[in-house]
Amino acid sequence: MNIPSELKYTKDHEWIKIEDDLAVVGITDFAQSELGDIVYVEVETLDETLEADEIFGTVEAVKTVSDLFLPLSGEIVAFNEGLEDEPESVNSDPYGNGWMIKIKYSDASQIDNLLSAEDYKTLIGA
């Protein structure tokens, strides 16, 4: 199970990479493996400002659809348009080409509420 130590995580299995005032968000290797083959990623909240834990989109796998929860309050400023043609990138490269959104976060203190790699490993029993 790939759990990069430089990232932050949520209990809902999203990963977060902080880049200055932006946060890049995707789902974890664990989440994609649990979902199975991903066939569609939907994000209709581009350019919207949402609060942490609000639903920002969905990911559809062959057998299920799962909500995606915003890890930090802020404005969704980018969507990975490559996922429209290649949603399977979430399976093959969840921490690279499989990223989903970028957030201009509004409250840096919320970063302290995210899980470390070690905390996430404990959560999933890895």
N, C-alpha and C positions, 0 to 999 in steps of 0.2 A: 504494500500500500504506500503510495507516494504522498507524503505530507511535508511539503517544503517548510523548513524552520523559519524562513524570513517572512512568511505570510501570517496573517491573522485569520481567524475562523469564527463561524457562528454555530450555535446549536442546531441550526436548520441546514447545515452542511454547505454554506457558501464560504468561499475564500475571499480575502481582501488584501490587495497590495496597495500600500500607501505610496503615492508619488506626488510630493509637495502638497498642493491643496486638492488633489484628485485621489479618488480611490477606484481601483480597477476591481471588478467583482466577477466571479464565476462560481461554478459549483465544484465541489471537491472530487477527487479521484474516487473516494468512497461512495459519494452520492451517485456519480455516473455509473459505477459498477452495480450499485443496487437497482438503479432505474433500468439498466439494459440499453439496448440500441436506441439512441435518441434520434427522432425523426423530424422534430420541429422545435424551434425556440421562438416564443412570442414575447415581445416587449412593446407595449403600446403607450409607455409612459415617458418616452423621450421628450426632453425639454420641460418635464413636469418636476415640481418640488414636492417631495414626499417625506414623511416622518419615518424614522427607523422602525422596522418590523412591519411596515405596510407592504402589500403585494405589489411588486413592480413588473411581473410577467409570469409566464408559465413555460415549463419545459415538458414536451410530449415525447414519451417513449412508446415503443410498440404496444405495451400493455397498460400504460398508465399516463396520467397527466399530473404534474406536481406544480404547486405554486412556488414562486421565487420571492423571497422576503428581503427587503432592503436592509442592509446591515447598519447603515449610518444615515441620518437625516441629511437631505440635501437635494440638489437638482441633478437629474439624470441628463448628462451632457453628450453622451455618445453611446451608440449601440453597435456591436460588432456585426456589421452587415454581411460579413463573410459567412455567418451562420445561416443566412437565408438560403444559400446554395449548398452549404456543407455543414448541416447541424451535427453530423457525426464527428466533427472536430472536438466537440465537447467530450466524446468518448475517447478519442485518440490522443488529444492534447489538452486536457482540462485546464492546465495552468499556463498555457501558451495561446495557441490559435483558438482555443475554446472559450476565451474570456467572453463575457456577455455585455456588461455595461461599464461606463465610467461615471462616477458621481463627483460633483463639486460639493464636498460635504460642508455642512454649516456649523457643526459642533465637534471640534477636535477632541473634546473630553470623552465622547462616545467611543473613541478608539480604545480607551482603557477598559471598556466593557466587553471587548471581543476576546476570544480565546486564543491562547498561544498554541503553537504546534503540539506541545506536550499536553496541554489541557484537552485539545481536540482528540489526540490519541487516546486519552483516558475515556473521553465521551464515547468513542466508537469501539473501545475495547481492543485497540491495536497494540 
